[in-house]
Amino acid sequence: MDGKVLDRFVGDTPFAVMAQVVIRRLIGKELDAIFEESRSRQYHRQLAFSDLASTVALVALGCVKSFNKAYQRCREQIGVSRTAFYDKINRTEPSTLEAVVKHAGEVTAGIQDELQVQPWEIIPGHEVYAFDACHIKRTQKRLSVLRGLSTAPRPGAVVAKFDLQRQTFSQAYLLVDAHRQEATMLDRIAHDLTPGDVALADRQYCAASFFMRLDSEGKFFIVRQHRRMQCISRGERQFVGRIESGEVFEQKVEISKNSQTLWVRRLTLCLDQPTRDGDTEIHVLTNLSANVKATRIMEVYGFRWEEETGFYHLTMSLTCEMETMGHPHAALFLFCMAMVCYNVLAVLTSSLHAVHDEQDVENLSYFSVAEEIGTTTRGLLIAVDEAYWRQWEICTPSSLSKELIRLADRVPVSRYRKSQRGVKKKPPKRTLSRTRAHSSTARLLGIVKTP
């Protein structure tokens, strides 16, 4: 390999090189073994699952605009017909996709540990995970079963487990049936948490049976109370302090379910400003001990928006959904690969933290980074020898972290800084012309004179 060619890419588009190094580790040949372990009906004949996943990842990264373009780009590598390619995607089982996201989360955590980036300590002695669902937007009616519908077809939803300490997606629970409620995943969520973990979620996850199972297994929750959740309060609520958005009150309440009872803390935030839904108070239920202050718990509940920010980047910086992708399995495949690619961006950010000033890294624009990766990857893969990339598929986290730090040291972080928007001005009052439907911008600017 010509080192000068790679060096030019590192100097001009460093994130594209770093991303490809991490992608080869997260979406390498290990996925073939994961496919064999998690599949139930699908099988491998000619097209390896790792090649299929890397092809879909090109769409998620924005390198190509459709599955068809991705197939054309990787046709020789895939080695099967277009029909076989689409059939493989449409028959990929949800269990396999969930295993891929979990694998990516574990590998990402290992790389971050090797980079010696200190995870965000939210509640001492506990790991906090946010849970929320993203419903994939409606699609075009390209499938024959959809063409006669008057309703909007939805291909499914994803309940995501977001690691707040590492700012990564660590697991995904897939809902192929768009009518299925996210609360149906509560048993699986409770099973996957370990003792001491904290589940952070909105009111859709407020269920007495869920709370009782977590409490009996030594696990914890911070969940907004749903109005249908009936509690028996013991005593008046007491003022315990204030946070940025309002005053915090606390009281003990009792939850009952099938002759079982559970005492929990009910925290109320009296907001200084109503929410967009008009709520002036937010009630949160938790079984955390009194050693964790109520004001801190209410602050942690606000961190739920970190996952919403992750969903925002999946939509705006990456490609997680497409209107043309009507088949549920294909739509979920793309969404899961977007989650893996988000973890790639998280690893790049961790690499920068190892060598650059923290404030500069905090101002990094994910959109600019993703745009560079999407526009440069094709030329990068053509110019740089495949042998260089293949070595990162089987490397250790230690050697990978050393290479990332070397590359991160050459990143001009100021070039990728977020754009700071000024104060939004009130639009001027428009004047109505009764004689003309159009105006000449050149005349208004004084570029040309009015005859």
Residue pairs with C-beta under 8 A, 6 or more apart in sequence:
1 384
1 385
1 387
1 388
2 385
5 383
5 384
6 17
6 384
6 388
9 16
9 17
9 376
9 380
9 383
9 384
10 17
10 407
10 410
11 410
13 372
13 376
13 380
14 407
14 408
14 410
14 411
15 348
15 369
15 372
15 373
15 411
15 416
16 372
16 373
16 376
16 377
16 380
17 380
17 407
18 348
18 351
18 404
18 407
18 408
18 411
19 61
19 344
19 345
19 348
19 373
19 377
20 377
20 380
20 381
20 389
21 389
21 392
21 400
21 403
21 404
21 407
22 111
22 344
22 347
22 348
22 392
22 400
22 404
23 54
23 57
23 341
23 344
24 389
24 390
24 392
24 393
25 107
25 111
25 392
25 393
25 395
25 400
26 103
26 104
26 107
26 108
26 340
26 343
26 344
27 50
27 53
27 54
27 57
27 104
27 337
27 340
28 50
28 392
28 393
28 394
29 48
29 50
29 393
29 394
30 50
30 103
30 393
31 49
31 50
31 53
31 100
31 103
32 44
32 48
32 49
32 50
34 49
34 96
34 99
34 100
34 103
35 42
35 44
35 49
35 50
35 96
36 44
37 99
38 93
38 95
38 96
38 98
38 99
39 93
39 95
39 96
40 93
40 95
41 91
41 93
42 88
42 91
42 92
42 93
42 96
46 79
46 80
46 84
47 78
47 79
47 80
47 84
47 85
47 88
49 92
49 96
51 74
51 77
51 78
52 78
52 85
52 88
52 89
52 92
53 100
53 337
54 74
55 70
55 71
55 73
55 74
55 77
55 78
55 85
56 67
56 70
56 89
56 333
56 334
56 337
57 337
57 340
57 341
58 64
58 70
58 73
58 74
58 377
59 65
59 66
59 67
59 69
59 70
59 319
59 322
59 334
59 337
60 318
60 319
60 320
60 334
60 337
60 338
60 340
60 341
61 318
61 319
61 341
61 370
61 373
61 374
61 377
62 318
62 319
62 370
62 371
62 373
62 374
63 70
63 73
63 373
63 374
63 377
63 378
64 70
64 73
66 322
66 324
67 85
67 86
67 89
67 325
67 330
68 82
71 78
71 82
71 85
73 378
78 85
80 88
86 330
89 327
89 329
89 330
89 333
90 327
90 329
90 330
91 329
92 329
92 333
93 329
94 174
94 176
94 329
94 332
97 172
97 174
97 332
97 333
97 336
98 171
98 172
98 173
98 174
98 336
100 336
100 337
100 340
101 169
101 170
101 171
101 172
101 336
101 339
101 340
102 170
102 171
102 172
104 169
104 339
104 340
104 343
105 163
105 168
105 169
105 170
105 171
105 343
106 170
107 397
108 166
108 168
108 343
108 346
108 347
109 163
109 166
109 168
109 170
110 397
111 347
111 350
111 397
111 400
111 401
111 404
112 119
112 166
112 346
112 347
112 350
113 397
114 397
114 398
114 400
114 401
115 347
115 350
115 351
115 353
115 354
115 401
115 404
115 405
116 354
117 350
117 353
117 354
119 165
119 166
120 164
120 165
120 166
120 167
121 165
122 128
122 164
122 165
122 300
122 303
123 198
123 288
123 292
123 296
123 300
125 196
126 196
126 197
126 198
126 220
126 288
127 163
127 165
127 194
127 196
127 197
127 198
128 164
128 165
128 197
128 198
128 200
128 222
128 300
128 303
129 161
129 162
129 163
129 164
129 170
129 193
129 197
129 198
129 199
129 200
130 161
130 162
130 164
130 200
130 201
130 303
130 304
130 306
130 307
131 159
131 160
131 161
131 162
131 189
131 199
131 200
131 201
131 205
131 307
132 159
132 160
132 162
132 201
132 202
132 304
132 307
132 308
132 311
133 157
133 158
133 159
133 160
133 175
133 182
133 204
134 157
134 158
134 160
134 311
134 314
134 320
134 335
135 154
135 156
135 157
135 178
136 154
136 155
136 156
136 157
136 158
136 178
136 321
136 331
136 332
136 335
137 154
137 321
137 323
138 152
138 153
138 154
138 323
139 146
139 153
139 154
139 155
139 322
139 323
139 324
139 325
139 326
139 331
140 323
140 324
140 326
141 147
141 149
141 153
141 326
142 324
142 326
143 153
143 326
143 327
146 153
146 326
153 326
154 178
155 178
155 325
155 326
155 327
155 328
155 330
155 331
155 332
156 174
156 175
156 176
156 177
156 178
156 328
156 331
156 332
157 174
157 175
157 178
157 180
157 182
158 172
158 173
158 174
158 175
158 332
158 335
158 336
158 339
159 172
159 173
159 174
159 175
159 182
159 185
159 189
160 169
160 171
160 172
160 173
160 307
160 310
160 311
160 339
161 169
161 170
161 171
161 172
161 173
161 189
161 192
162 168
162 169
162 170
162 306
162 307
162 310
163 169
163 170
164 200
164 303
164 306
164 307
166 346
167 306
167 310
167 346
167 349
168 342
168 343
168 346
169 310
169 339
169 342
169 343
171 192
172 336
172 339
173 185
173 188
173 189
174 332
174 336
175 182
175 184
175 185
176 328
176 329
176 332
178 328
181 204
182 204
182 205
183 204
183 205
183 207
186 205
186 207
186 209
186 210
187 213
189 199
189 205
189 210
190 199
190 210
190 213
190 214
190 217
190 219
193 199
193 214
193 217
193 219
194 219
195 217
195 218
195 219
196 218
196 219
196 220
197 219
197 220
198 219
198 220
198 221
198 222
198 288
198 300
199 205
199 214
199 219
199 220
199 221
199 222
199 223
200 221
200 222
200 223
200 300
200 301
200 303
200 304
201 221
201 222
201 223
201 224
201 304
202 223
202 224
202 304
203 223
203 224
203 225
203 226
203 227
204 226
205 223
206 223
206 224
206 225
206 226
206 229
206 285
208 229
208 255
208 256
208 257
208 262
209 257
210 221
211 221
211 223
211 255
211 262
211 264
211 285
211 287
212 255
212 257
212 260
212 262
214 220
214 221
214 287
215 262
215 287
220 286
220 287
220 288
221 285
221 286
221 287
222 284
222 285
222 286
222 288
222 297
222 300
222 301
223 284
223 285
223 286
224 282
224 283
224 284
224 285
224 301
225 231
225 266
225 283
225 284
225 285
229 255
229 285
230 256
231 253
231 254
231 255
231 266
231 285
232 253
232 254
232 256
233 251
233 252
233 253
233 254
233 266
234 251
234 252
234 253
234 254
235 251
235 252
236 251
237 249
237 250
237 251
237 266
237 268
238 249
238 250
238 251
239 247
239 248
239 249
240 248
240 249
240 250
240 293
240 294
240 295
241 247
241 248
241 293
241 294
241 295
242 248
242 295
243 269
243 295
243 298
243 299
245 269
245 271
245 272
245 273
245 302
246 269
246 270
246 271
246 272
247 269
247 270
248 267
248 268
248 269
248 270
248 294
248 295
248 298
249 267
249 268
249 270
250 265
250 266
250 267
250 268
250 294
251 265
251 266
251 268
252 263
252 264
252 265
252 266
253 263
253 264
253 265
253 266
253 285
254 261
254 262
254 263
255 261
255 262
255 263
255 264
255 285
256 262
262 287
264 285
264 286
264 287
265 285
265 286
265 287
265 288
265 290
265 294
265 297
266 283
266 284
266 285
267 283
267 284
267 285
267 286
267 294
267 297
267 298
268 281
268 282
268 283
268 284
269 281
269 282
269 284
269 298
270 280
270 281
271 279
271 280
271 281
271 282
274 280
275 282
282 298
282 301
284 297
284 298
284 301
286 297
288 297
310 342
313 342
313 345
313 366
313 370
314 320
314 335
314 338
314 339
314 342
315 321
316 367
317 345
317 366
317 367
317 369
317 370
317 371
318 338
318 341
318 342
318 370
319 334
319 338
320 334
320 335
320 338
320 339
321 331
321 334
321 335
322 331
322 334
325 331
325 334
345 366
345 369
345 370
347 404
348 369
348 404
348 408
349 361
349 364
351 401
351 404
351 405
351 407
351 408
352 360
352 361
352 364
352 408
352 411
352 413
353 361
354 405
354 408
355 405
355 408
355 409
356 408
356 411
356 413
357 413
360 413
360 414
360 417
361 413
363 417
363 418
364 413
364 416
364 417
364 418
365 416
365 417
365 418
365 419
368 415
368 416
369 416
372 416
381 389
392 400
392 403
433 439
440 448
442 448
443 449
443 450
